[in-house]
Amino acid sequence: MAPSLFGKARFFALVSTLFLAAASLASCAADAPQEESDLSVEMVEATPMSGQAPLEVSFSVVANTSTEPLYVQWAFGDGATGTGTEVTHTYTEVGEYTATATVSDALGGSTVKSLTISVVPAEAATASVTATPESGIAPLNVSFTANVTGGSGEYSYAWDFGDGSTGTGKTPSHRYETAGTFTASVVVTDTATGVDSDPATTEIRVADNETPVASASASPSSGIVPLTVSFNGSVVGGNEPFTYEWSFGDGSASTDAQNPSHEYTTPGTFSAVFKVTDADGQTATDRVQIQVADNTAPITEIAASPQSGIAPLSVQFDPQVQGGDAPLEFAWDFGDGETSSARKPSHTFQAAGDYAVSVTVTDANGDVATDSITVTATDNTVPSVGPTATPESGLAPLQVQFSSNASGGDGSLTYAWNFGDGNTSTSANPVHTYQTAGQFNASVTVTDANGDSASGSVQIDVGSDLVPSASASATPKSGYAPLQVQFFGSASGGNAPLNYAWNFGDGNSASDQNPTHVYQSPGTYTATVVVTDDNGDSDSATVVIEVNDNSVPQVSASASPASGIVPFNVNFNAAVANGDAPFTYEWNFGDGTPTSTVQNPSHSYTTAGSHTATVTVTDANGDTDSDTVTIQAADNSQPAVTASADTTTGAAPLSVNFSASASGGNAPLTYTWYFGDGTSPQSGQSVSHTYNNIGVYDAEVVVTDADGDTASDTIQINALAMAPDLAVQSFTAVATGSDVQYEVVIENRGTTDATASFFVRFFHDLSAAPDDTTSYDISEYVSQDVAVGQTVTVTTGATNLPIGDYDAYMLIDPYESNPDLDRTNNVGGPQSYTIEKLLINELLYRTAGSDTGTFVELYGTPGMDISGYSLEGINGSTGSSYDTLTFPQGTTMPQDGYLVVGDGSAANEDITDAFADLQNGEDSLVLKDDTGAVIDAVGYGDFSAAPGNFAGEGASTDDAPDDYSLGRDADGTDTGDNSVDFYMWRVPTPGAANTLTLTNSADTCGDAYELAAGVAGRFVVESDLGGLSNDFTSLAAGGSGTCSATGNTFGGPDQVFSFTVPSGMTADVMLDLDDNANVDLDSVLTGSPCTDLDSAFVGCNIGFTENFTGLTAGTYYLIVMEDSSTSSAGISEPYEYIVDIDLY
């Protein structure tokens, strides 16, 4: 742990600045008298005075003056400045800085104080790595943890897993896909300072099934001779049995034990090698390094900086240790009753004196070294100064003898004179000649060896026989607007009569010698007087006026007591901050009695009730403020009591401190507490009680007055089990187009950390809150610990959701991986959102013989206004438009979400228009909004001859054969690629979702549903086996490329589809099954007869995606059936099959 560098220093100074009134020349009118400043600075403080960068320091000044306002200007020593009696400044760079405070009052009295601030470099964090497991067979999942000490406590992590992959976070996981030895490393950055740690590394050994990988470890791996070490060897991969060999690196004999012990008798660094040989003769090695050291005793010599100075004195110590065996322990005694165990502590000696500081260093073997040093802290004395001048007035050139009259201070004093005419001196008692007439303020600042200083001044009047010398003064020189100022003008020399011309610096002027002027607005004004004599000679003088904003008073009212039984007396207090004295007060006691003008009155309440006492304060400028205090006056009837507890919820055993506050009743009052857990009651206004068992308890206090009247109050106590409580702090669902983004913030409100990883499930749309049996849409894994009071945020989402209104829910930890105090708060939702879009969903453009039943179907948000939207047909040969349909004003999407444009012969038409008779491919259909922007498009057919004329999205879909429609799947999925989104539908469905629900339970080839009769394309079937009732004979794999069955019947939960490869052609077929059933499905692709599963087959148990090439002419059957010998007819078994057929 780094030594504390923090401390505080207080510097006390009492500096009086004396302003002497200048004597007027005998021939001139007397100046107006000047007030003397009584400014004194009691304390200048900085906390802390040292520490690591960035270092935030709080500065403050305590000073007294009768002529407010008080001005404090700070210079922090790093180029930054500040104002005010209390300021905060942050030092971002390392170094020693002198912070200076200049304190002045309204009469110009001032003093300067300084402090030294020490900023040291920030210490880097120290990192180490643990990994579980450290070896295994590929693919190998490894959990890493970064362990950090030092630094600020706020870190970021950069991982390199050694296989080209990187990661972030304190506890990442990584999967090693291939065998090898990998060095994983992490660099920890302290986010408060930006300082990086040295890389921490660990080695991960990954084997394959045939090659062994060895791992070696030792405990301990370092120590003092003689050192006994226990070695451990392990192996993954390879083929058993294994043989082992350990070589200890110190010349001793090797051993064939897997986990031997060995004693090192000489110091040094030894490499112990572990070798493994498997049954095939393949070998693997690993090594571990052993550090063996001599037993050396430590030596210490204390260094202190500084070793002497003024109290309070902050000293940085360094033990300067050599030798010894780590770890070392330090015991410091500072000689003032304080101690420390830090290696390099900082300590502040508060009082003057000589202190014997000692340190005792103990190493890991118990060897001890000591040293001591004397630190001297002295009292601080502040200088004072009272300058005088002889003479103080006369005609130019005027020679003046100055005397500083300084005393006090520490060490030698330095002097800085400013004679007011541009000349200076560093002598204690200088002589100076004023060459020109004028009024000069000669000032001197005396500074001692510690930097303490004091200032004083004396005024010199220098006259001229010929030219007048003007001077100006004013009272007051500062105040709040509107500010009335009395100005005084005077002159020496010149020829009478003298004329005066004043310019007040705010656009106003006067010709009186001593005018009065009112400044209406705040600001800094320079008032100038020009004195002109009878010969026209003139001189000018200025005085600066500070006009501040009017300070409004702030009053705070209090009363004691604030409650009681009538009649009773209440003492009121009004405390005023800000404003301009003097103040007047008016109290209204809220009970109809006369008011009071006393600041802190006493009043007797004789009637019961709740009375609001109001005090109004008015300052000298007429500004007012009010505050109230409520007085509760009770009849002498029944007592009232309120129970409170310092805690009401916590883990059992839970200790609670109870207290009761009572009013009313007749004294004396007695209190009896009943804790609700079966224990004996206690007496007293304040009691303590421990709830040892988990539960919710009603603690009751009963107060009884002298007449036997009682009152009671209860407070509920919840003693909890020691367990986490993962709760939903917030849950949001935000929809954008057809996508949704979920975010949940999970908080641990329990009594212990949640340390087990857990899942978070998300449900797009539910009518009620889910539980752990509810089917979910998304599951996210949380692997990090969640500490008590901390949160973890999980974000996820989904794309291409169907149109509609959704009520989303989420569920924390459905597998109950963590214990939980309250699982009712594990559910979030409902969060409502709406998915909106408009798509070309289905089109039928070619029918056998004529354009009959052709249509274009749009799918979109019900009620959506599509006035002005348009459909445009694009000729694939020319790339130009061949027809356009614009939807008239008032056109909206139907409530079922499907709008059908037909040629007059299609089913479920909403709009009849010849536009529905689209051209055959290759062509495109484009949907535009009312601004002409394209929002969807589909191109169908082969555009290879003119690819630039394709106006669809992505790549074109197939050209549909007669009586087949092109359409999206039932959810209206839109990936932006026509070749992916559009299928051929054997049965068009205008005005409804594109799906095909079949009921055939085929037992013969003749029952098969025909997908394609000699045509190529991409076909889809969405169906459901639910409701079918027969059983079938289970299939079993009969070896590569074969399929066998105990019988050739398969009636039962099944459906059969067929497609035909024409004579003289060959087919490549891709089958893609999406199994959405509660029970698994199997499928078979076979030739005729489809009931003979032992012959003429092509493939069986087809799942996911399968490709078949070179299918010859003939009819093929795709059979989908339940993967169980027991029918699940009562269960929904939905599935989707995509069939891609390429003929050549």
N, C-alpha and C positions, 0 to 999 in steps of 0.2 A: 504494500500500500504506500502511495506517495506521501511524503511528509506534508503536514499542513503548513501553508505559507500565509495563512490568513491572520489578520490581527487588526488592531485599531490603535490610533494614536490621537491624543488630545493635546492641543497646544493652547496654553492659556496666555493671554497678553492683556495688559491694561494700558492702553495708549491714550493719552490725553493730548489733544491738539489745541493750542492756545492761539487765538486770533487777537491781535492787538489793534486797537483803533488808532489810526494815524492822526497825528496832531496837525491841525490846519496851520497854514502860514498866517502870520499876524494880520496881514492885509486882506485875507480872504474870509468868507463866511464859513462857519463851522460845518463839517460833514455830519450827516445823520449818524447816530450811534449804530455799531455793528454788534450782532449777537455772537457769543463765543460757542463753539461746538463742544459738547461734552461726550463725544463718541468714545465708547469703550468696547473692545472685542474680548469676550470672555472665553470663547472656545472655537477652534477650527478642527474639524474631524473628518477622517476618511476611513471607510470600512468596505473591503479589506485594504491593507496597504501593500499587499503582495499576493501573487498567485499566478496561475497558468493562463496564457493567452488562449482565447479572448477573455479579458478580465473586466467585469463590471464593477465599478467603484461608486459608492454613494458618498457625496460630499455634503457637509453642512457647516453653517456658521451661526454662532449665537453672539449677538452684539446688542448693546444698549445705547440709546440716544434719545434726548428729549425733543429733537427736531426731525421727526420722520418726514418723508419716507427714507428708508434705509436702502442703499444700492450696493449690490455685490456683483462684481465682474470676475469671472473665472477664466484663467488660461491654463489648460490641462497639460501643456508641455509637449503635445504631439501635433500642434497646429490647430486644434479645436478649441472653442471657447463656449462659455455658457453664462447665464445670469440667474440670480436668485439665491436665497439663503439655503435652499436644499436643491441639489442637482445630482443627476446620475450620468456617468460617462463610461463608455466601454473602450478599453485599450485593446487594439487588435494585433499590434506588433510587439515583439520582445524588446525590452530595454528598460533603462532607468529614466523616469520622467519627474520633472519638478512641476507640481501643480501649484498655481499662485492664485490667491483670493485678494482682490482689492476692494476694501469696504469703505464706503463714504456715506455721509448724511447730507441733509438739505443745506447746511451751512458751509459745505465744502470740506469739512473735516474728513480725513481719510487715514487708513492704515493698510499695510500689506502683510500677508502671511503666506507661507509656502510649506508644502509637504512633498516628500519623496515617495513615489510609487514605483515598485519593482515588479516587472512582468517577465516571467520566465517561460521557456518553451513548453508547449503541451507535450505530455508523455504519450507515446504511441501505445495502443492496445497490444497485448500479447495473445497470440492465437495458438490453439492446438486442435487436432482433428481426431475424431473417433469414427470408425466405420463398422457397420454390421451387415453381412459378414465381411471379413477381409479376404476370403478366398472361396471359390466354389466353381461349379461347372457352368459354362456358357449355355444359354443366356443367363446372366447373373444380375439380380436386383440387389443393389447396395444402398443402405440408408446412411447418410453422412450427418454428422453433427459438428458444428464449429463451437469450440469452447473458448471463451474470451475472458481475460482479466485485464484490469487497468482501463484507462480511457474514461470517457464521459458516461458510458452506459447506453448510448444510442449509436448503433452501428449499421453499416451495409456490408454485404458479403459478395465476393466475386470468386466463383469456383471454376477450376479447370480440371476436368475428370480424367485427363491424360489420354483420351482416345479421340480428341478433336472436338469433344462436346464441352459446353460450359453451362453454368447455372448460377442462380442467386438464392438468397434466403439462408437462414440459420441452419435448417434441417432439410436439405434437399435429398431426393432419391434419384438414382441413376441406374440404367440398365446397360450392362456390358454385353454386347452381342457376340463378340469373338474372343477366342482364347488369347492370353498374353499377360504380361506384367505391366500394370499401369500405375503411374505416380499421380495421385489426385492431390490438388493443392487448393488452398483458399487464402485470399488476402482480405483482411478485415479493415474497413475504413471507418474511423471515428467521425460521424456526421457532424458533430459539434465543432471539431477542429480541422477536419479535412486531412488528418494524418493517417497514413497507411501503416499497418503492421507488416512485419516480415512474413513471407509466405510460410504457412504451416502445411506439411505434407504427410501423406500416408500411402502405403503401397498396397494395391489390390491385385491379387493373383487369380487369374481366370483360366480354367482348364477346359479341354474338350473331353469327350467320353473315353478317348483312347490314350491320351498323353497325361501323365501325372504332373501335378503342380504341388511343390512343397512349401510349407509355411513354418517358420521358426520363431519362437519367442522365449524370453528369459525373465526371471524375477528373483532377485533384483537385477537390473542391468548395470548398476554402478554401486560402489561402496569402498570401504577401507579394508586393506589386507589385514588378516586373511578373510576372503569373501567367498561364501558358499552360495552358489547360484543353482536354481531349479530351472531346467530347460524343458520346453514342450515342443514336440514336432507333430505336425498334422499333414495330411495329404488328401487332395481331391483329384478325381479323374484317374486314369490308368486302370490296370487290371490286377486284382488281388491274386496271390498274396504279395505283400510288400516286405522288403528288407530295409533296415535303417542303419545309418552310420553317422555318429557325431564326432567331429574333430574340434577340440576346445581352443586351439590357437596358441597354447602356451607350451608346446612341446611335449605335453603329456599324451598317454596312449588314448586312442579313440575307443568308442564303445558302440555296440549294436543295439543298445536300448533305445526305445522311441522317446522316452521322457526321463533322461538321466539327471542326476545332480553332480556338480563338480565344484571343487574348492580351488580358488586362485590364491597363491601364496606370495606372489611378487607383484608390485605395482606395474601398471602399463595399460595399453589399449589392446584388447584381444578380439579377434574375429572368429566366433564359433560357427562352424559350417555344419549344416544338417543335409544329408544326402539320402534320397529315397530311390529304390530300384523296384519296378513292378515285375509281374510274372513274365512280361515280354522282353525284359531287359532294358526298358526305357528308364532313364534316370531324370531326376529333378533335384535341384539344390536351392537352399536359402541360407542366409547367414544373419547373425545378430551380433552387435558390437557390445563388448563388456568393458566398462571403464573401472579400473582398480587403482586407487590412489593411496599414497602414503598418508599417515596420520600427522598433519602439520598443525601446530598451535597458532592461533591468530595473534597479530600485533596491531595495536590501535594507537593513534595520535590525533587528538581532537583539533579541528580547525573551526574557528568561529569568526563570523563576519556580520557586523562589526563586533569588536571585543569590548568597546566602551562607547558611551554616548549618553544622551539625555533621556530620562524616564518620561513616558513609557518607551522602552528600548526593545525593538524587534531584532532578534539575532538568528541567523541561519547557521546550524551546526552540521559538521561532516566528520564522521569517526575516522576516515582515512585508514581502512582496515587492510592489512596484508596477511596472507596465509589463512589458516583455518579451513575446516571442512564444511561445506554448505549442507543444509541451510544455516545461516547465522541468526542469532537472536540478540537484540539490543535492549539494554535497560539504562535509560537516562535519568539522572537526578539533577534538576536545575538549581537546587539550593534555595528555592523559595517555596518548597512544599509541593511543587508540581513535578510530574514525571512523564515519560513517553517511552513507547516501544518501537517508534519509527526508526528507520536507518538514518535519515538525514532530517531531523525535525527542525521546525522553526518555532521559537518561543519568545514571548514578549514579557519583559520584566517591568512591572507596573510602577514600582517604587524605587527611589534612589538607594544605592548600597552596593557592597561587594558580594558577589555570589560565586560560590565554589560549585562549578558544574562538573559532573563526572559521568562516565559511560562505562558499562560493563558489557563486553562482547563474549557470547558463549557459542561455540560451534557445535556441529552435529554430534561430536564425540565427547562433549562436556568440557573441552578445553576453554579456559577463560583468559581474557585480557582486559585491563582497565587503564583509564587515563583520566586526568582532571585538568581544569583550566579555570581561571578567575575572570568573571565578567563584571565590569564596573558601570553602574548606571548613576548619573548625577542629576540633581535638580536643575530645572531650567529657570533662569532669571531674565526678565525682559528689560531692555533699555528704556530710558525716558529722556526727553529733550525739552528745553524751554529757551528758545533763541531770543536774544536781545540785540539792539543796534544803537550805536551812538555816533552822530545824532540820528534822529528818525525823520528829520525834515530839513530843508535848506535849498539854496539856489544852486543850479548846475554851473560848473561841475561840482558835484557833492561827494566828498570822500567819507565813507561810513566804515566804522569798526564793528564787525559782527562777532558775537559770542554764541556758541551752541549750547553751553550749559548742560551737557549730557551727563547722565549717571546711570548706574546699573548695567545690565547685559552680561553676557558671557564672553570672556576673552577680549581680544582687541576690537575696537570700534572703528568703523569706516564712516566717512561723512560725504554727503552729496548735497552741495548748495546750488540753488537756482536763484539768481538775483532778480529775476523777473524782467530783465532787459536783454535776454539772449546770452548772458554770460553765466559761467558756472565755476565752482571751486570744490576741491576735496579736502581743504584744510579744516581743522576744528574751529578756528577763530580767524577767518579771513578778513582782509581789508579790501573794499571795492569802491571804485569811483564811478558815479553815475554822471554821464556826459550830457545827457539831455533831460529836459524837464519832463515830469510825469509822475504818476502814482504807481509804485512798483511793489509787488508782493514777493518778498524774499523768503524762500522756504528751504528747510534743511531736513534730510532724512538720515537717521543714524541707524546702522545695521551692525549687530554683533556677530560673533563667530558662528552662532547657530542659525543665522538667518533671521532672527527676530529683529524687528525694526520699529522705530517711532518717528513721527514727523511733527514739525511745527513751522510757523511762519511769522513774519513781522512786516508791517507795511511801511514803506519809505515814500515820503512826499518830496518831490524835487521840483522847485519853481524856476521861473525865468523872468528876467526883468522886462522882456519884450513880448514874448508869445505866451498866451494863456495855456495852462496845462489843465485839461479837463479830467474829471473823475465822475464815475456813476455808481450808484448803489441802489438797492431796492429791498423792500420787505413786504410780504415774504417773497423769496425767490422761487418757491415751488408750492404747489397745492392743487386742488381739484377745480375743474371748470364748473361754473364760471368763477374765475379767480380775480379778485380786486387787489391790485399791487400799488403801493406808494413808492414812487421813484424819487431819488435825491440826486440833484446835479450840483457840482461844485467845481471851482477852478482856482488855480493859483497863477500869479503873474498876469500879464495882459494889461490893457488900459481900460479903465471904467468909462462908461457903463458896459456891462457884459450882457449879451443876449443868448438865450438858450433855445435850441430847436431839438425836440425829441421825435424819434421814429421808433414806434413800439414793435416793429417787426411783423405786424399782422395787418398792415395797410392803414393804420391809424397813426396820428401825430399830435403833438402839443407844443406850446411855446412857453409854458410855465417852467420855472426853475425846478420845482418839486411837484410834478403833476401826479394825479391818481388815474389809473387806467384799469379797465376790466377786460380780461381775456375770456372770450366766450367758448372757444374750442380747445381741446387738448392739443399739445404739441410743444416743441422746443423753439422759443423765440429769442432773438438777439435784439434787445432794445438799445438804441444808439442816441447819445446826446452830443450835439455840436455846439460848442461855446465860441462865440465871436465877440472880440473886443471892439472898442470904438474905432480902431485903425483898420478893422477888417481882418486882423489876424484871428485864426481859428484853430481849435483842437477838438478832438472827439474822444469819447469813451463809451464802452459798451458794458452791458450786464445781461447775463443769460437767465431767462425765466423758463422753468419747467412746469407745464400745465398738464395735469393728469386727468384721466376719466374720473368722474365722481364715483367713489366707492359706496355701494349700497350696504346698509347694515344687514346682518343675519343674526336672528335671535333664536335661542334654544330654551324652551321652558321645561322645568322639572318641579316635582313636588314630593314632599315627604311628611307624613305618609300619603300614599295615593289611594288608600281605602281605610275604612273604619266604621265604627258604630256611632251614630249621631247621639248627642253633639260631640264633635271632635275638631281639633285645630290642625290645620295644614300649613306647613312652611313652604312657600313658593320661592323659586329662584329663576332669574332671567340672566342668561349668559349671552353676551353680544360679541360677535366677531365682525371685523370690517366696519364700514361706516365712518362718519366724521363726528368726533366728540364736539360738544357734550350731547348726551342722549336724554330723552324723556321717556317715561314708561306709563302705560295705562293697563291695568289688570281688570278684566271682567270675569268674575268668579262663577258665572253660569247658573247662579241660584236666585237672581233677581235682586241681590243686595247691591249697595253702592260700589262703584269702582274704586281702585286704588292707584296712586301715582308713585308708589314706592317701588324701587327695583326688586326687592326681595321681601314682599309682605307676608304677614301671617293672617289666616282667615279661618273663622269657625263656621262649619257646616252644621245646620240644625234640622235640615229636612233630608229624608232618605231619597236616594235616586242616583242617577249617573249624571254628573255635572261636568261640562266642558269649560275649563278655565282657559281664557285667552289673554295673552300679553301682546301688546303692540308697542314697538319701540320706534322712535323718531329721532333721526340724527340732526346735526346742525344745519344740514342742507335741506331738511324736510323730507328726506327719503325714509320710508317706513318698511317694516317687516313684522310678521306676526307668527306665533306658534301657539299650540294648544297642548294641554295635558288633561287627561280624564280622571276625575275623582269619583270613586265608587263609595257612596254613603249608604249604609244599610241600617234598617230598623233593628232595634235590640230585640230580635225575635228568634230566628233560627240561625245556626251556624251554616256556613257554606265551605266546601273543601274541594280542592283540585289535586288530583294525583299525577305525578310525573315520574319518569324513570330515565336513567342515563342511557339505557339501551333497551329495546323491545324485541329485538330479533338477533339470534346468534346460535352458534353451535353448543349443544349440551356437552358437559356441564356449563350452564350459562349463569354468570354472576351478575346480578342487577342491583343497582343502588336506587332505592325509592325515596321520594320526598313528597311531602304534602304541604299545600299552601291553603290556609283556612282564613275565613273572614266571618264577621258576625259572631253571634253567640255570646255567652257571658263567661269571661275568664274565671278560672283557668280552663284551657282546652286539653283534652287527652286524645291520643291517637292510637288506634288498634289496626294492625295490618293482617289480612287473611290472603295467603299466597295462592290458593286454588289448587295446590298439589298434595293436599292431605297433611302437610306439615303443621306444626304448632304455630299460632299467631305470634306476632311480635308487637311491642309497644314502642312508640317514639315517633316524632315528626319525620325523621329520616332514618331508614333502616336498610340493611343489605340482606339479600337472600340468594341462594344458589339453587337453580333448577337442574337436577341431576339427570332427569329423564326427558326424552323427546316428547313434545306435545305442545298444545296451545292452552294457556292458562289465563284465567281472569283474576288478577290481583286486585283486592279491594281494601280501601282505607276507610275506617269509620271514625269520625271525630265526634266527641261528646263534650258539651260545655258544662258549666257548673250547675245548670238547672236540669241536666239530663237530656236536653235537646240534642239530636244527632243529625248528622249528614254524612253521606258517603259518596265515593267516586271509585270507578274501576279503570284499570288499564290492562290491555291484553299483551301477554308475553308469549313469544313463539320460540321454543327451544328446538333447534333443528338438528338433524343428523349431520355427521361429517361427510358431506358428499357434494359434488358439483351440481349446478342447476343451469343447464344450457337452455336459454330462453331467446325468443325472437324479439330483438330490439326494434327492428324495422324490416319491412319487406315491400319491394316495389316491383312493378311490372310495367314496362314502357314499350308500346308497339310503334314500329316504324314501317309503314307499308304492310308487307306480309310477314315481317319478322317481329320477334319479341325479345327484349332483354330483361332478365331477372337479376335482382340484387337483394341479398338478405344479409343483415348484420346480426350476428349471434353473440350474445353476452352471457358470461358465466356469473350468475347471481347466487351461486352456492357458497359453501364454506370451505371447499378444497378445489384444487386445480383439476380440470378435465384433461387427463393424460393419455387417454386411449383415442386412436384415430376413429373417425366416424363418417357416415355418409349423410348427405343432405339430398332429399328427393324433391323434385318439382313436378307439379301437375298442371297441365295447361288449362283444363276446364273441368270443374267438379261442381255438383249441386250441393255438396255438404263437405265438412272438414274430413280429411283422410285419416287413416290409421296405417299400421305397418302391413296390412293385408291389401291395401288399395293399389291397383295397378298405376305405375308412375310413368312419366314421359322422359325425365332427365334425372340422372343421379350423379352427384359430385362428391369427391372424396376429400375430407379434411384431415391432414396428417399432423398438423401442429398442435402442441399443447395450448389450452385456453386457461390462463390463470384467473384466479378469483378477481372479479371486477373488470377483466379485460374482454375485448371483443375480437371477433374474426369475421371478415367480410367474404362472402361467396358470390361470384357473379357467373352467370351462364345465360344461354338463350337458345332460340330455335328459329329456323328460317322456313319460308314457304308454307306458312300455316294457312289452312283454308279460311275463307271469308266467314266472318261471324263475330258474335259477342262471346267473350271468355271470362270466366271467373277462376283465376289462378290461385293455387295453394302451394305451400311447401311444408316439409316435415323434417325435423332434426332427428338424427340418430335412430332410424327405424329398427336397427338390430340391437338397440340398447347396449352398445359397446361400453358406455360410461354409466355408472349409477347416476340417478337424477332425483333431486328432491321434489320436483314438480314437473311431471311430463305434460300437464295441461297447457304449458306455455311453449311446447315444442312445435306447435302448428302456427303457421302464418297464412293469412288470407281471410276472405277472398280479396284479391286484387283484380279489379275489372278492367278489361281493355278490349278494343275492337280492331279486327283485321279488315282492312279495306283495300280493294284493288278492282281493276276491270281488265279482262282478258278475252282474246279469241279462244273459245273453249272447244268447239267442234264444227266441222264443215263437211257437207256432202255435196260434191260437185259433178259426179258422173254416175248415171244409172243406165242400165242396159236398155238400149232402144231410144230413149229420149230423156230430156232433163225433167224428170218427174220426181217430186219429193225432195228436191235439192233445198239446202238451207245453210245459213251461217248462224251459229249460236255464240252469244257473249255470256260470260260469267262475271258477276260483279256484286258490289255491295247493294243489298235491297234498298230501294228508295233513292238511289244515286241519280242526280239530274244529269242526263247526257245530251241535253239540248245543244245542237250545233256540232256534236261529235260526228265523225264520218268514217265510213268504210270505203276503201279504194282498192280496186283490182289492178295489179301491175303485170303487164305482158312480159313473160320471161324471154321472149325473142328480141324485143325492142327496148325493154326497160322503161317503157312509158305506160301511163295510166290508160286503161281501156274502159273503166266504168267507175262511178262514184255514187254512194248513197249517203246523204246528209240527214241526220235524225232531226225531225222538226221540233219546234219549241214545245216544251212541256213533256218531252219524252223522259221517262224515268225507268230505272231497273225494276222489274217485278219483285214481289215479296219473296218468291222462291229463289231469287238471284240469277235466273236464266232468262235471257231475252232471245227469241228466235225470229230471224228474218227469213221468210220462205217465199217460194215462187207461187204460192197459192195452193200447192198440193202437199205441203209438208205437215206433219203433225205438230200441234201445240204452237202454231204461229202467233206471234205478237205483232209483227209488221209484215205485210205482203208487198213484195217488190221484185221485179224481174232481175234486180241486182243479184238475187240468190242463185241465178243460173251462171255460176262462175265458170271460167274457162278451165279446161283440163291442163295438167302440168306440162312443161315446167312453167309455173306462174307464182305470183305472191299475192297475199291479202294483207293490207295495212290498216290498222285502227289508229285514228288521230283524235285529239281532244279539240275543244272549241277554239283553240288558238292555232291549230294546225300542227301541233307537236305530235310526233309519233309516240304512242304509248304501248303498242304491241304490234307484232307482225309475224306472219308465217309464210315460208316459201316451201313449195312441194314440187318434186320432180328432179330431173337431172340437169343441173346448170353448168356442167363441165364445158359445154361449147361456148357459153357466154356467162362466165362467173360474175362479171360486173353488173349483170341485170338482176342478180339475186337481191331481193328487198326484205328478206326475213331476218331472223336472229340466229347467230351462231352458224350452223350448217343446215342445209335443207333436209326435210323429211322425205320419205318415199312418196311416189305418186300412187294414190290409192286405186285399187281396181274397181270395177263397176260394183255399185251397191254397198261398198265399204266406205265408212266415214273416217276422217282423220280427227283425232281428239286427244285431249290430255287425259290423265288418270282421274280417278274420282275426286281427288282433293284439289284439282286444278293446279298441280305443281308447275312452277315457272322458274326454270334455271337459266333462261336466256339463250337456250340452244334448242332449235326446232327438232334436230335429229334425236335429242334426248327426251323432249317433253311430249312429242306427238306420236301416237300409235295408230294402227289400223284397227277399227272396230267392226267386227262382223255384223253386229246389230246396232245401227245408229240409234241414239237416244235424244232427239231434240227436246229441249225443255226439261231435262233431268240430268243428274250426275252421270258421267260416263262410266258405267259399271255393267257387268253381266252376271246376274245371279241365276245359276242353273240348278235344276232339280233332278237331273238324270242320275240314276244309280245304275250305271251300265253293267250289264252282264254279258252283252254280245257286242261284236264290232259294229253292228248296225245301230246300237244306241249312241255311238260316239257323236260328239258335237263337232261339226266341220269348221276348222279355223280358216284354212286356205285351200282352195282347189286349183293347184297348179300356178299359183302366183307368188312372187317374191314380196318381201316387206317385213314390217315390224308389227307384230300382233300382240294383243294383251287380253288376258282374261282375269277378272277379279271375281272370285266366287267364295262359297262357304259350304263346307261339308256338314254343318250343323243340321240336324233334323233327319239325317239318313240313319238307317237302323240295322242294316245287315252286318254280319261279321265276315272277315275274310281270313284266308290262311296266310300267316306271316311269311314274308320273304326272308331268305337268308343268303348272305354272300356265298357264292359257290366257287370262289377262286377268281383270278384275274379275268375280267371280261365275261364272266358267266353269272347267271342268276338262277337260283333253284327254289322250288316250292314243294311242300308236301302234297299239294294238289293244284290243279290248274283252274280253280274257280276263285273269283275274287269279287263277289257281289257285295254288299256292305258299304260302308262309308267311303265312296270313291266316285270319281267323275272321269270320263274318257273324252279326249279331244283327238281330232285327226287332221293331218295335212297331207297333200299329195305332191309327189315329185313327178312331173310329166315325163312321158316316154322320150328317150333320147337326151335327157338332161340329168345333171348331177346337182346335189344340194349340199351346202354347208349350213349347219343349224346351230344356233346358240340358244340354250335354255337357261332361264334365270328365275329361280323360285324365291319369293319373299314370303316366308312362313310366319304369319301373324297369329297362329292358333295358340290356344292354351295347352294343347297337346301337339307333339311333333307330327309332321306329315312326311310320307315317302312318295316317290314318284318313279315311274318306269317308262322308258321309251322302247317300243317294240314294233316289229312288223306284223303282218297278218299271219295267222289269226291272233287278235289281241288277247284272247283268253288263254293262249298257249304260252305260259311264262317261261317254259323250259327251252323254247326254241324260237328262232327268228327274232330274237331280242337284239337291241342295239345297246342299251345301258339300263342299269337298275339302281334304285336308291339315289336318284338324281337330287342333289340339294345344292343350294347356292347357284353358282354359274358353271355350266358344263357346255363344252363345244364338241360338235360332231361334224366331221368333214367327209366328203366323198360319198354321201348317201345316194344310192342309185335310184332309178325310177321305181315308183311304187307308192303305196299308202302306208303312213306311219301313225302309230297311236301313242298318245301321251296320257298315262293313267296316273291320277293323283288320288292317294288313299291314306287312311289313318294309320299312324305308326303304333298300332296297338292291336292285340288280338281280342280286346274287349271294346265293344262299340262305346263311343262317347257321344251318342246322338243328341243328348240334351245340352251339349256344350257348343258354343259358337266356335267354329274352326275356319276363320277367314284366311284367304291367301291370295297372292297375285302371281301370275305366271306371264313372263315376257318371252315371246318366241320370235327370233330373228331368222328369216329364211333368205338365203342367197342362192339363186339358180344360175347355172352356167352350162 
